[in-house]
Amino acid sequence: MNNYKLTNSRPSLEIRECRRRLLQTIEGISSYCYNFYHEYNDNDLDCSNPDFITSVSVDSYNNVLLFIRNNFEVFYSFENKTVSGVYFKITNNSNGIIITPNKGLLKRSSSVLNRDIYTLAYSELLKLNKEVNSGFLENSKIFPNDLFMGALINAVMHHLKIGYQGFARILYNNSLEKYLFFYKNCLSGKTNAENLFSKEDRTHTEICSFYYYWIFRVVSDQCCSFVDGFSFHDVGTQFGFLPVMIMILGKEKLIGFNATRIIASDCVAPPKEFIDWVEDFRKSKKIPVMEFCYLNLTESPEAWPMSDVVVLVDVLEHLPDDSTAFQSLQKLWGRTRFLLIVHVPIETEKTMWRDHNILFNGDKLRRWARKFPDGIALGDNYLDGKYNLLTDLGFLILKKDRTYD
């Protein structure tokens, strides 16, 4: 295999024309072919990126695969619950990948048509780069998994005959259903949440379910004295999975988790359809008000709401540097009346996700916790089923010290 070296220059006209001709040929073989030139312009795709990627229909994949095997050198083939694909050499300086969704993904109720699709699909991209040392798409302006997932998602939408909004709605509903299923199984003893994080093959929904389980458990433990309930603020809520779970489960199923005011904030407004759905659901169930508000961690906190409990899950690592992240933490602490729960991924330089800017480990979180003299650090008070301290799993938990003057 040719392990070519990527440069900062655009690929040659020959490579670009070769990619276009290949795409045209595949369009003639497959009943569907994702044309990334409609999605991204040449500057996005060509800057330091001579590679080729597309997706094809499930019913045409074997014919496309036969064409590739007969005309190109194939380096690697792969298949999992979400995607099948082939990686091959186009020219001495350009390689390509063609993928198709697996049939199990093409049902609206599919067990992997949720946020696990990202974990499972990206795992194949990581395996590819590890197995053949390819560096495929690594020097693109766009995160490689975004290009990879863009091709896969467009193929799924084609087969299900839906647009992106329809796809997002299915993904949201199925993910929420899986989170709820996991939590209810924990309560009934069918699933051990405390051991889950140690699984090597854990999926995205399992990881998030682990976070949610511990958030619910810590809040229930620490806020049991709030007889009349407490306010709960989910910062960086994105699609509001955590607040919606609280609304659906209620305090009976959440072991006394008595949130009487729920706030969901983000620097990007959620879709209006989602806000309307939440309000309709709240009215039908007569549950606490769920408020949406704008919050940017890098801006002044003066307008931020005060809350008894504040939660921030997997956000700090996206900020530009340690100083900005710690200042954001201080600002959130200033808007917290009682309990602050933060989670960050524990990573190394080797495992760091491409759009993460800050590395965290347990010792760093402990050092940061000690910089809050009016806070009591609780992360080391909790152990998972493998006797890991929650701090070492990425949790920073601070409770207000009522005796601090």
LONUTOR-485329 format. One record per residue (C-alpha): residue number from 1; x, y, z; residue in three letters. Coordinates in Angstrom, 1 decimal. Last residue first. Example, Ala and Ser with C-alpha at 12.3 -4.5 7.8 and 13.67 -1.06 7.14 Angstrom:
2
+-----+--------+--------+--------+---------+
| num |     c1 |     c2 |     c3 | residuo |
+-----+--------+--------+--------+---------+
|   2 |   13.7 |   -1.1 |    7.1 |     SER |
|   1 |   12.3 |   -4.5 |    7.8 |     ALA |
+-----+--------+--------+--------+---------+
***
This chain:
405
+-----+--------+--------+--------+---------+
| num |     c1 |     c2 |     c3 | residuo |
+-----+--------+--------+--------+---------+
| 405 |  -17.6 |   32.4 |   55.7 |     ASP |
| 404 |  -17.8 |   28.7 |   54.8 |     TYR |
| 403 |  -20.1 |   26.7 |   57.1 |     THR |
| 402 |  -22.7 |   26.1 |   54.3 |     ARG |
| 401 |  -20.0 |   24.5 |   52.1 |     ASP |
| 400 |  -21.7 |   24.4 |   48.7 |     LYS |
| 399 |  -21.4 |   21.0 |   47.0 |     LYS |
| 398 |  -19.0 |   20.3 |   44.2 |     LEU |
| 397 |  -18.8 |   17.3 |   41.9 |     ILE |
| 396 |  -16.2 |   17.0 |   39.2 |     LEU |
| 395 |  -16.8 |   13.8 |   37.3 |     PHE |
| 394 |  -14.4 |   12.4 |   34.6 |     GLY |
| 393 |  -14.1 |    8.7 |   35.4 |     LEU |
| 392 |  -11.2 |    9.3 |   37.8 |     ASP |
| 391 |  -13.4 |   11.7 |   39.8 |     THR |
| 390 |  -16.1 |    9.0 |   39.9 |     LEU |
| 389 |  -13.7 |    6.8 |   41.9 |     LEU |
| 388 |  -13.3 |    3.4 |   40.2 |     ASN |
| 387 |  -14.2 |    0.5 |   42.4 |     TYR |
| 386 |  -15.3 |   -1.7 |   39.5 |     LYS |
| 385 |  -19.0 |   -1.2 |   40.4 |     GLY |
| 384 |  -18.6 |    2.6 |   40.4 |     ASP |
| 383 |  -17.3 |    4.4 |   43.5 |     LEU |
| 382 |  -18.7 |    7.6 |   45.0 |     TYR |
| 381 |  -17.2 |    9.8 |   47.7 |     ASN |
| 380 |  -14.2 |   10.7 |   45.5 |     ASP |
| 379 |  -16.3 |   13.0 |   43.3 |     GLY |
| 378 |  -17.7 |   14.8 |   46.4 |     LEU |
| 377 |  -15.6 |   18.0 |   46.5 |     ALA |
| 376 |  -17.0 |   20.4 |   49.2 |     ILE |
| 375 |  -17.1 |   23.9 |   47.9 |     GLY |
| 374 |  -16.5 |   27.3 |   49.6 |     ASP |
| 373 |  -12.8 |   27.1 |   49.1 |     PRO |
| 372 |  -13.1 |   26.4 |   45.4 |     PHE |
| 371 |   -9.6 |   26.0 |   44.1 |     LYS |
| 370 |   -9.5 |   22.5 |   45.6 |     ARG |
| 369 |  -11.9 |   21.3 |   42.9 |     ALA |
| 368 |   -9.5 |   22.4 |   40.2 |     TRP |
| 367 |   -6.7 |   20.3 |   41.7 |     ARG |
| 366 |   -9.1 |   17.3 |   42.0 |     ARG |
| 365 |  -10.1 |   17.7 |   38.4 |     LEU |
| 364 |   -6.5 |   17.7 |   37.3 |     LYS |
| 363 |   -5.8 |   14.5 |   39.3 |     ASP |
| 362 |   -8.7 |   12.7 |   37.7 |     GLY |
| 361 |   -7.6 |   13.4 |   34.1 |     ASN |
| 360 |   -8.5 |   16.1 |   31.6 |     PHE |
| 359 |   -7.1 |   17.2 |   28.2 |     LEU |
| 358 |   -8.4 |   20.3 |   26.6 |     ILE |
| 357 |   -9.0 |   21.3 |   23.0 |     ASN |
| 356 |  -11.5 |   18.6 |   21.9 |     HIS |
| 355 |  -12.7 |   18.8 |   18.2 |     ASP |
| 354 |  -10.3 |   16.0 |   17.2 |     ARG |
| 353 |  -11.1 |   13.6 |   20.0 |     TRP |
| 352 |   -8.1 |   12.9 |   22.2 |     MET |
| 351 |   -7.1 |    9.2 |   22.3 |     THR |
| 350 |   -3.3 |    9.7 |   21.6 |     LYS |
| 349 |   -3.0 |   13.0 |   23.5 |     GLU |
| 348 |   -4.7 |   11.3 |   26.4 |     THR |
| 347 |   -8.4 |   11.4 |   27.4 |     GLU |
| 346 |  -10.8 |   11.4 |   30.4 |     ILE |
| 345 |  -14.0 |   12.9 |   29.0 |     PRO |
| 344 |  -15.5 |   15.8 |   31.0 |     VAL |
| 343 |  -18.4 |   15.7 |   33.5 |     HIS |
| 342 |  -19.6 |   18.5 |   35.7 |     VAL |
| 341 |  -22.0 |   18.3 |   38.7 |     ILE |
| 340 |  -22.6 |   21.5 |   40.7 |     LEU |
| 339 |  -24.7 |   21.4 |   43.9 |     LEU |
| 338 |  -26.2 |   24.1 |   46.2 |     PHE |
| 337 |  -27.0 |   27.6 |   45.1 |     ARG |
| 336 |  -25.1 |   27.5 |   41.8 |     THR |
| 335 |  -24.8 |   30.7 |   39.7 |     ARG |
| 334 |  -21.4 |   31.6 |   41.1 |     GLY |
| 333 |  -20.3 |   28.0 |   40.5 |     TRP |
| 332 |  -21.2 |   28.5 |   36.8 |     LEU |
| 331 |  -18.9 |   31.5 |   36.6 |     LYS |
| 330 |  -16.1 |   29.6 |   38.3 |     GLN |
| 329 |  -16.5 |   26.7 |   35.9 |     LEU |
| 328 |  -16.4 |   29.1 |   32.9 |     SER |
| 327 |  -13.2 |   30.6 |   34.3 |     GLN |
| 326 |  -11.8 |   27.1 |   34.6 |     PHE |
| 325 |  -12.6 |   26.4 |   30.9 |     ALA |
| 324 |  -11.2 |   29.7 |   29.7 |     THR |
| 323 |   -8.0 |   29.2 |   31.5 |     SER |
| 322 |   -7.6 |   25.6 |   30.5 |     ASP |
| 321 |   -7.9 |   26.4 |   26.8 |     ASP |
| 320 |  -10.2 |   26.9 |   23.7 |     PRO |
| 319 |  -13.4 |   25.4 |   25.1 |     LEU |
| 318 |  -14.6 |   22.1 |   23.7 |     HIS |
| 317 |  -13.3 |   20.1 |   26.7 |     GLU |
| 316 |  -15.6 |   22.1 |   28.9 |     LEU |
| 315 |  -18.8 |   20.7 |   27.3 |     VAL |
| 314 |  -19.0 |   17.0 |   28.1 |     ASP |
| 313 |  -21.8 |   17.3 |   30.7 |     VAL |
| 312 |  -22.6 |   20.4 |   32.7 |     LEU |
| 311 |  -25.1 |   20.1 |   35.5 |     VAL |
| 310 |  -26.3 |   22.9 |   37.9 |     VAL |
| 309 |  -28.5 |   22.2 |   41.0 |     VAL |
| 308 |  -30.0 |   24.8 |   43.2 |     ASP |
| 307 |  -30.3 |   27.3 |   40.3 |     SER |
| 306 |  -29.6 |   31.0 |   39.7 |     MET |
| 305 |  -30.3 |   31.9 |   36.1 |     PRO |
| 304 |  -27.6 |   33.4 |   33.8 |     TRP |
| 303 |  -28.1 |   37.1 |   33.0 |     ALA |
| 302 |  -25.0 |   38.3 |   34.9 |     GLU |
| 301 |  -22.9 |   35.3 |   33.7 |     PRO |
| 300 |  -20.8 |   37.4 |   31.2 |     SER |
| 299 |  -19.8 |   35.5 |   28.1 |     GLU |
| 298 |  -17.4 |   32.5 |   27.5 |     THR |
| 297 |  -19.9 |   30.0 |   28.8 |     LEU |
| 296 |  -22.5 |   31.0 |   26.3 |     ASN |
| 295 |  -26.1 |   30.6 |   27.7 |     LEU |
| 294 |  -29.4 |   31.1 |   25.8 |     TYR |
| 293 |  -32.5 |   30.0 |   27.6 |     CYS |
| 292 |  -35.0 |   27.2 |   27.5 |     PHE |
| 291 |  -37.5 |   26.7 |   30.4 |     GLU |
| 290 |  -39.1 |   23.4 |   31.4 |     MET |
| 289 |  -42.1 |   24.0 |   33.7 |     VAL |
| 288 |  -42.8 |   21.2 |   36.1 |     PRO |
| 287 |  -45.2 |   18.4 |   35.2 |     ILE |
| 286 |  -48.9 |   18.5 |   34.4 |     LYS |
| 285 |  -48.5 |   15.4 |   32.1 |     LYS |
| 284 |  -50.4 |   16.8 |   29.1 |     SER |
| 283 |  -49.1 |   20.3 |   29.7 |     LYS |
| 282 |  -45.5 |   19.1 |   29.9 |     ARG |
| 281 |  -45.8 |   17.1 |   26.7 |     PHE |
| 280 |  -47.2 |   20.0 |   24.8 |     ASP |
| 279 |  -44.4 |   22.2 |   26.0 |     GLU |
| 278 |  -41.7 |   19.7 |   25.2 |     VAL |
| 277 |  -43.2 |   19.2 |   21.7 |     TRP |
| 276 |  -43.3 |   22.9 |   21.0 |     ASP |
| 275 |  -39.6 |   23.3 |   22.1 |     ILE |
| 274 |  -38.6 |   20.4 |   19.8 |     PHE |
| 273 |  -40.5 |   21.8 |   16.8 |     GLU |
| 272 |  -38.8 |   25.2 |   17.5 |     LYS |
| 271 |  -35.4 |   23.6 |   17.0 |     PRO |
| 270 |  -33.0 |   24.1 |   20.0 |     PRO |
| 269 |  -31.2 |   27.5 |   20.3 |     ALA |
| 268 |  -27.5 |   27.3 |   20.1 |     VAL |
| 267 |  -25.4 |   28.7 |   23.0 |     CYS |
| 266 |  -27.2 |   26.2 |   25.3 |     ASP |
| 265 |  -29.6 |   26.2 |   28.2 |     SER |
| 264 |  -32.2 |   23.8 |   29.7 |     ALA |
| 263 |  -33.9 |   24.9 |   32.9 |     ILE |
| 262 |  -36.1 |   22.6 |   35.0 |     ILE |
| 261 |  -38.2 |   23.9 |   37.9 |     ARG |
| 260 |  -39.8 |   21.6 |   40.5 |     THR |
| 259 |  -37.1 |   18.9 |   40.4 |     ALA |
| 258 |  -37.9 |   16.3 |   43.0 |     ASN |
| 257 |  -35.5 |   13.4 |   42.4 |     PHE |
| 256 |  -37.1 |   11.1 |   45.0 |     GLY |
| 255 |  -35.8 |    7.9 |   43.5 |     ILE |
| 254 |  -36.0 |    8.9 |   39.9 |     LEU |
| 253 |  -39.0 |    6.6 |   39.2 |     LYS |
| 252 |  -41.1 |    8.4 |   41.8 |     GLU |
| 251 |  -39.7 |   11.8 |   41.0 |     LYS |
| 250 |  -40.8 |   11.9 |   37.4 |     GLY |
| 249 |  -39.6 |    9.6 |   34.6 |     LEU |
| 248 |  -40.9 |   11.7 |   31.7 |     ILE |
| 247 |  -39.9 |   15.1 |   33.0 |     MET |
| 246 |  -36.5 |   14.1 |   34.2 |     ILE |
| 245 |  -35.8 |   12.3 |   30.9 |     MET |
| 244 |  -36.8 |   15.5 |   29.1 |     VAL |
| 243 |  -34.3 |   17.5 |   31.2 |     PRO |
| 242 |  -31.5 |   15.0 |   30.4 |     LEU |
| 241 |  -32.1 |   14.6 |   26.7 |     PHE |
| 240 |  -32.3 |   18.3 |   26.1 |     GLY |
| 239 |  -31.3 |   18.3 |   22.4 |     PHE |
| 238 |  -28.1 |   20.4 |   23.1 |     GLN |
| 237 |  -28.3 |   20.8 |   26.9 |     THR |
| 236 |  -25.1 |   22.8 |   27.2 |     GLY |
| 235 |  -26.1 |   23.7 |   30.7 |     VAL |
| 234 |  -28.7 |   21.5 |   32.4 |     ASP |
| 233 |  -30.2 |   23.6 |   35.2 |     HIS |
| 232 |  -32.3 |   22.0 |   38.0 |     PHE |
| 231 |  -34.4 |   23.9 |   40.6 |     SER |
| 230 |  -35.3 |   22.2 |   43.8 |     PHE |
| 229 |  -38.2 |   20.5 |   45.5 |     GLY |
| 228 |  -40.4 |   21.4 |   48.5 |     ASP |
| 227 |  -38.7 |   18.9 |   50.9 |     VAL |
| 226 |  -35.1 |   19.8 |   49.7 |     PHE |
| 225 |  -33.4 |   17.7 |   52.3 |     SER |
| 224 |  -33.0 |   14.8 |   49.9 |     CYS |
| 223 |  -30.8 |   17.0 |   47.7 |     CYS |
| 222 |  -27.4 |   15.2 |   48.1 |     GLN |
| 221 |  -28.5 |   11.6 |   47.6 |     ASP |
| 220 |  -31.1 |   12.4 |   44.8 |     SER |
| 219 |  -28.6 |   14.6 |   43.0 |     VAL |
| 218 |  -25.9 |   12.0 |   43.2 |     VAL |
| 217 |  -28.1 |    9.2 |   41.9 |     ARG |
| 216 |  -29.7 |   11.2 |   39.1 |     PHE |
| 215 |  -26.3 |   12.5 |   37.9 |     ILE |
| 214 |  -24.9 |    9.0 |   38.3 |     TRP |
| 213 |  -27.5 |    7.4 |   36.1 |     TYR |
| 212 |  -27.3 |   10.2 |   33.6 |     TYR |
| 211 |  -23.6 |    9.8 |   33.1 |     TYR |
| 210 |  -23.9 |    6.0 |   32.7 |     PHE |
| 209 |  -26.8 |    6.5 |   30.2 |     SER |
| 208 |  -24.5 |    8.8 |   28.2 |     CYS |
| 207 |  -21.9 |    6.0 |   27.9 |     ILE |
| 206 |  -24.5 |    3.4 |   27.1 |     GLU |
| 205 |  -26.1 |    5.6 |   24.5 |     THR |
| 204 |  -22.7 |    6.2 |   22.8 |     HIS |
| 203 |  -21.8 |    2.5 |   22.8 |     THR |
| 202 |  -19.6 |    0.5 |   25.2 |     ARG |
| 201 |  -17.3 |   -2.1 |   23.5 |     ASP |
| 200 |  -14.6 |   -1.9 |   26.2 |     GLU |
| 199 |  -17.1 |   -2.1 |   29.1 |     LYS |
| 198 |  -15.6 |   -0.4 |   32.1 |     SER |
| 197 |  -18.3 |    2.3 |   32.0 |     PHE |
| 196 |  -21.1 |   -0.2 |   32.5 |     LEU |
| 195 |  -20.1 |   -1.6 |   35.9 |     ASN |
| 194 |  -22.1 |    0.9 |   38.0 |     GLU |
| 193 |  -25.0 |    0.8 |   35.6 |     ALA |
| 192 |  -25.7 |   -2.8 |   36.4 |     ASN |
| 191 |  -28.6 |   -3.8 |   34.2 |     THR |
| 190 |  -31.6 |   -6.0 |   35.1 |     LYS |
| 189 |  -31.7 |   -4.7 |   38.7 |     GLY |
| 188 |  -35.2 |   -3.2 |   38.3 |     SER |
| 187 |  -33.9 |    0.4 |   38.8 |     LEU |
| 186 |  -31.1 |   -0.2 |   36.4 |     CYS |
| 185 |  -33.5 |   -1.6 |   33.8 |     ASN |
| 184 |  -35.6 |    1.5 |   34.1 |     LYS |
| 183 |  -32.4 |    3.6 |   33.4 |     TYR |
| 182 |  -31.5 |    1.6 |   30.3 |     PHE |
| 181 |  -35.0 |    1.7 |   28.8 |     PHE |
| 180 |  -35.2 |    5.5 |   29.4 |     LEU |
| 179 |  -31.8 |    6.1 |   27.7 |     TYR |
| 178 |  -32.9 |    3.8 |   24.9 |     LYS |
| 177 |  -36.2 |    5.6 |   24.3 |     GLU |
| 176 |  -34.4 |    8.9 |   24.3 |     LEU |
| 175 |  -32.0 |    7.7 |   21.6 |     SER |
| 174 |  -34.9 |    6.3 |   19.5 |     ASN |
| 173 |  -36.9 |    9.6 |   19.8 |     ASN |
| 172 |  -33.9 |   11.8 |   19.0 |     TYR |
| 171 |  -32.6 |    9.7 |   16.0 |     LEU |
| 170 |  -36.2 |    9.5 |   14.6 |     ILE |
| 169 |  -36.5 |   13.3 |   14.9 |     ARG |
| 168 |  -33.1 |   14.0 |   13.4 |     ALA |
| 167 |  -33.9 |   11.7 |   10.4 |     PHE |
| 166 |  -37.2 |   13.5 |    9.8 |     GLY |
| 165 |  -35.4 |   16.9 |   10.0 |     GLN |
| 164 |  -32.7 |   15.6 |    7.6 |     TYR |
| 163 |  -35.2 |   14.6 |    5.0 |     GLY |
| 162 |  -37.0 |   11.2 |    4.7 |     ILE |
| 161 |  -37.4 |    8.5 |    2.1 |     LYS |
| 160 |  -36.1 |    5.7 |    4.5 |     LEU |
| 159 |  -33.7 |    4.5 |    1.9 |     HIS |
| 158 |  -32.5 |    8.0 |    0.9 |     HIS |
| 157 |  -32.3 |    9.2 |    4.5 |     MET |
| 156 |  -30.0 |    6.2 |    5.3 |     VAL |
| 155 |  -27.8 |    7.0 |    2.3 |     ALA |
| 154 |  -27.6 |   10.7 |    3.4 |     ASN |
| 153 |  -26.7 |    9.5 |    6.9 |     ILE |
| 152 |  -23.8 |    7.3 |    5.7 |     LEU |
| 151 |  -22.2 |   10.0 |    3.5 |     ALA |
| 150 |  -22.5 |   12.7 |    6.2 |     GLY |
| 149 |  -21.2 |   10.2 |    8.7 |     MET |
| 148 |  -17.9 |    9.7 |    6.8 |     PHE |
| 147 |  -17.6 |   13.5 |    6.1 |     LEU |
| 146 |  -18.4 |   14.4 |    9.7 |     ASP |
| 145 |  -16.1 |   11.5 |   10.9 |     ASN |
| 144 |  -13.2 |   13.0 |    9.0 |     PRO |
| 143 |  -13.6 |   16.5 |   10.8 |     PHE |
| 142 |  -13.7 |   19.0 |    7.9 |     ILE |
| 141 |  -10.6 |   20.9 |    6.9 |     LYS |
| 140 |   -9.2 |   17.6 |    5.7 |     SER |
| 139 |   -5.8 |   16.4 |    6.8 |     ASN |
| 138 |   -7.1 |   13.2 |    8.5 |     GLU |
| 137 |   -9.3 |   12.2 |    5.5 |     LEU |
| 136 |   -7.7 |    8.7 |    5.6 |     PHE |
| 135 |   -4.5 |    8.7 |    7.7 |     GLY |
| 134 |   -3.9 |    5.3 |    6.2 |     SER |
| 133 |   -2.0 |    3.3 |    8.7 |     ASN |
| 132 |   -3.6 |    0.1 |    7.3 |     VAL |
| 131 |   -5.1 |   -1.4 |   10.4 |     GLU |
| 130 |   -5.1 |    1.7 |   12.6 |     LYS |
| 129 |   -6.6 |    4.1 |   10.1 |     ASN |
| 128 |   -9.3 |    1.5 |    9.2 |     LEU |
| 127 |  -10.0 |    0.6 |   12.8 |     LYS |
| 126 |  -10.6 |    4.3 |   13.6 |     LEU |
| 125 |  -12.9 |    4.7 |   10.6 |     LEU |
| 124 |  -14.8 |    1.5 |   11.7 |     GLU |
| 123 |  -15.2 |    2.9 |   15.2 |     SER |
| 122 |  -16.6 |    6.0 |   13.7 |     TYR |
| 121 |  -19.6 |    4.1 |   12.3 |     ALA |
| 120 |  -20.3 |    2.3 |   15.6 |     LEU |
| 119 |  -20.0 |    5.4 |   17.8 |     THR |
| 118 |  -21.9 |    7.7 |   15.4 |     TYR |
| 117 |  -24.8 |    5.2 |   14.9 |     ILE |
| 116 |  -25.0 |    4.8 |   18.7 |     ASP |
| 115 |  -26.8 |    8.2 |   18.7 |     ARG |
| 114 |  -29.9 |    6.4 |   17.5 |     ASN |
| 113 |  -30.7 |    4.1 |   14.6 |     LEU |
| 112 |  -28.8 |    1.3 |   16.3 |     VAL |
| 111 |  -31.8 |   -0.7 |   17.7 |     SER |
| 110 |  -33.7 |    0.0 |   14.5 |     SER |
| 109 |  -37.2 |    1.4 |   15.1 |     SER |
| 108 |  -37.2 |    3.5 |   11.9 |     ARG |
| 107 |  -35.8 |    0.5 |   10.0 |     LYS |
| 106 |  -32.9 |    0.8 |    7.6 |     LEU |
| 105 |  -30.2 |    0.3 |   10.1 |     LEU |
| 104 |  -30.6 |   -3.5 |   10.1 |     GLY |
| 103 |  -30.1 |   -3.4 |    6.3 |     LYS |
| 102 |  -26.5 |   -2.2 |    6.7 |     ASN |
| 101 |  -25.8 |    1.3 |    5.4 |     PRO |
| 100 |  -23.4 |    1.6 |    2.4 |     THR |
|  99 |  -19.8 |    2.7 |    2.2 |     ILE |
|  98 |  -17.3 |    3.6 |   -0.4 |     ILE |
|  97 |  -13.7 |    4.7 |    0.5 |     ILE |
|  96 |  -11.0 |    6.1 |   -1.7 |     GLY |
|  95 |   -7.3 |    6.5 |   -1.9 |     ASN |
|  94 |   -5.2 |    9.2 |   -3.6 |     SER |
|  93 |   -1.5 |    9.8 |   -4.2 |     ASN |
|  92 |   -0.4 |    6.7 |   -6.1 |     ASN |
|  91 |   -3.9 |    6.7 |   -7.7 |     THR |
|  90 |   -7.2 |    5.2 |   -6.7 |     ILE |
|  89 |   -6.2 |    2.8 |   -4.0 |     LYS |
|  88 |   -9.0 |    1.1 |   -2.0 |     PHE |
|  87 |  -11.1 |    1.1 |    1.2 |     TYR |
|  86 |  -14.4 |   -0.9 |    1.1 |     VAL |
|  85 |  -17.5 |   -0.5 |    3.2 |     GLY |
|  84 |  -20.3 |   -1.9 |    5.3 |     SER |
|  83 |  -22.2 |    0.2 |    7.9 |     VAL |
|  82 |  -24.4 |    0.1 |   10.9 |     THR |
|  81 |  -24.2 |   -3.2 |   12.7 |     LYS |
|  80 |  -20.6 |   -3.8 |   11.5 |     ASN |
|  79 |  -18.8 |   -4.4 |    8.2 |     GLU |
|  78 |  -15.3 |   -3.7 |    6.9 |     PHE |
|  77 |  -13.1 |   -4.2 |    3.8 |     SER |
|  76 |   -9.4 |   -3.2 |    3.5 |     TYR |
|  75 |   -6.7 |   -2.5 |    1.0 |     PHE |
|  74 |   -8.4 |   -3.1 |   -2.3 |     VAL |
|  73 |   -6.3 |   -2.4 |   -5.5 |     GLU |
|  72 |   -8.6 |   -1.0 |   -8.1 |     PHE |
|  71 |  -10.4 |   -2.0 |  -11.3 |     ASN |
|  70 |  -11.9 |   -5.5 |  -10.7 |     ASN |
|  69 |  -12.3 |   -5.1 |   -7.0 |     ARG |
|  68 |  -13.9 |   -1.7 |   -7.4 |     ILE |
|  67 |  -16.4 |   -2.9 |  -10.0 |     PHE |
|  66 |  -17.3 |   -5.9 |   -7.8 |     LEU |
|  65 |  -17.9 |   -3.6 |   -4.8 |     LEU |
|  64 |  -20.2 |   -1.4 |   -6.9 |     VAL |
|  63 |  -22.2 |   -4.5 |   -7.9 |     ASN |
|  62 |  -22.3 |   -5.7 |   -4.3 |     ASN |
|  61 |  -23.4 |   -2.3 |   -3.1 |     TYR |
|  60 |  -26.3 |   -1.8 |   -5.5 |     SER |
|  59 |  -29.1 |   -3.1 |   -3.3 |     ASP |
|  58 |  -27.8 |   -1.3 |   -0.3 |     VAL |
|  57 |  -27.6 |    2.0 |   -2.0 |     SER |
|  56 |  -24.3 |    3.9 |   -2.3 |     VAL |
|  55 |  -22.1 |    6.1 |   -0.2 |     SER |
|  54 |  -19.2 |    8.3 |   -1.2 |     THR |
|  53 |  -15.6 |    9.1 |   -0.2 |     ILE |
|  52 |  -12.5 |   10.1 |   -2.1 |     PHE |
|  51 |   -9.1 |   11.3 |   -0.8 |     ASP |
|  50 |   -6.8 |   14.0 |   -2.0 |     PRO |
|  49 |   -7.2 |   16.2 |    1.0 |     ASN |
|  48 |   -4.8 |   19.0 |    1.8 |     SER |
|  47 |   -7.4 |   21.5 |    0.6 |     CYS |
|  46 |   -9.5 |   19.6 |   -1.8 |     ASP |
|  45 |  -12.7 |   18.9 |    0.0 |     LEU |
|  44 |  -13.5 |   22.1 |    1.8 |     ASP |
|  43 |  -12.0 |   24.3 |   -1.0 |     ASN |
|  42 |  -13.8 |   22.3 |   -3.6 |     ASP |
|  41 |  -17.2 |   22.9 |   -2.2 |     ASN |
|  40 |  -19.2 |   20.7 |    0.2 |     TYR |
|  39 |  -22.6 |   19.1 |    0.0 |     GLU |
|  38 |  -23.3 |   19.0 |   -3.7 |     HIS |
|  37 |  -19.7 |   17.9 |   -4.3 |     TYR |
|  36 |  -20.4 |   15.1 |   -1.8 |     PHE |
|  35 |  -22.5 |   13.3 |   -4.3 |     ASN |
|  34 |  -24.1 |   10.4 |   -2.4 |     TYR |
|  33 |  -24.9 |    7.6 |   -4.9 |     CYS |
|  32 |  -28.3 |    5.9 |   -5.3 |     TYR |
|  31 |  -29.5 |    3.4 |   -7.8 |     SER |
|  30 |  -25.8 |    2.3 |   -8.1 |     SER |
|  29 |  -23.9 |    1.5 |  -11.3 |     ILE |
|  28 |  -24.2 |    4.7 |  -13.3 |     GLY |
|  27 |  -23.6 |    6.8 |  -10.2 |     GLU |
|  26 |  -20.5 |    4.7 |   -9.6 |     ILE |
|  25 |  -19.1 |    5.7 |  -13.0 |     THR |
|  24 |  -19.8 |    9.4 |  -12.4 |     GLN |
|  23 |  -18.1 |    9.3 |   -9.0 |     LEU |
|  22 |  -15.1 |    7.7 |  -10.5 |     LEU |
|  21 |  -14.9 |   10.3 |  -13.2 |     ARG |
|  20 |  -15.1 |   13.0 |  -10.5 |     ARG |
|  19 |  -12.4 |   11.4 |   -8.4 |     ARG |
|  18 |  -10.1 |   11.1 |  -11.4 |     CYS |
|  17 |  -10.7 |   14.7 |  -12.3 |     GLU |
|  16 |   -9.6 |   15.8 |   -8.8 |     ARG |
|  15 |   -6.5 |   13.5 |   -9.0 |     ILE |
|  14 |   -5.4 |   14.8 |  -12.4 |     GLU |
|  13 |   -6.0 |   18.4 |  -11.4 |     LEU |
|  12 |   -3.5 |   17.9 |   -8.6 |     SER |
|  11 |   -4.5 |   17.8 |   -5.0 |     PRO |
|  10 |   -4.5 |   21.2 |   -3.3 |     ARG |
|   9 |   -1.4 |   22.1 |   -1.3 |     SER |
|   8 |   -0.9 |   21.8 |    2.4 |     ASN |
|   7 |    0.7 |   18.4 |    2.1 |     THR |
|   6 |   -0.4 |   14.8 |    2.8 |     LEU |
|   5 |    2.2 |   12.1 |    2.7 |     LYS |
|   4 |    1.3 |    8.9 |    0.8 |     TYR |
|   3 |    1.3 |    5.5 |    2.5 |     ASN |
|   2 |    1.2 |    3.5 |   -0.7 |     ASN |
|   1 |    0.0 |    0.0 |    0.0 |     MET |
+-----+--------+--------+--------+---------+
***
